Amino acid sequence: MTTSRRLADRKVGRFEKNITRRGSVPETATKKGKDYPVGPMLLGFFVFVVIGSSLFQIIRTATSGGMS
């Protein structure tokens, strides 16, 4: 067997092995999706600041007489 034929057979063997393993990802490698990037306290604070500032802006606009 020549060197190029051996290399080709090795490459085909690796390809065939990968074909049979395709799609079988271990359970630990996938993310579950239950881990949030921010905590619930930080998320609540962010919502409080956004909603509070918008309400403050609406009240300030209403008391100053509308758009000017």
N, C-alpha and C positions, 0 to 999 in steps of 0.2 A: 504494500500500500504506500503510495507516495505521501509526502508531507502535506500537500494541499488537500488531498483526499481525506487524510486524518483530521485536519483542521475543519474541513467542511462537515465531516461526520460528527465532530464534537459540537459544532455550532448547531447542527440539526438536532442533536440530542438535547442540548440546552433549551432549544425552542420548543421541542415536544414536551419537555418537563414543565416548562412555563405554561403551556397550553392547558395541561391537566390541572395546574394549581390556580388558574385564573378565577378570580371571584371568591376564593376562600381566604378571606381576611380574618385574622384572629380577633376574638371578641374584645380584647383589651386595646387593640389599635384604633377602634372606632370610638368617637365621642358619644356620650350619652345625651348631651344637650341639657342636663339639669344644672350645670355649673354656670352661673351668670358671671360676666366679666366685671360687673359692679355689684356691690352689696345692696340689700333692700333699703338700708338707711340712706345711702347716697342717692339712690333712685328717688326715694320719697322727698329728700331735700331738694333735688333738682325739679321735681314736679311742683313742689311748694313754691319755689322761686319763680318758675315760669308762669304758673297760674296767678300767683300773688302779684307779680309785676304787671301782668296784663290787666288784672282787675284794678290795680292802682292807676294804670294809664287810662282806663275807661272812666273811672271816677274823676280823675283830674281833668279829662277832656270834657266830661259832662258839666262839671262845676265852672269851667272857664268859659263856657258859652259855645262850645262846638269847635269846628275847624277854624283856625285863624293863623 
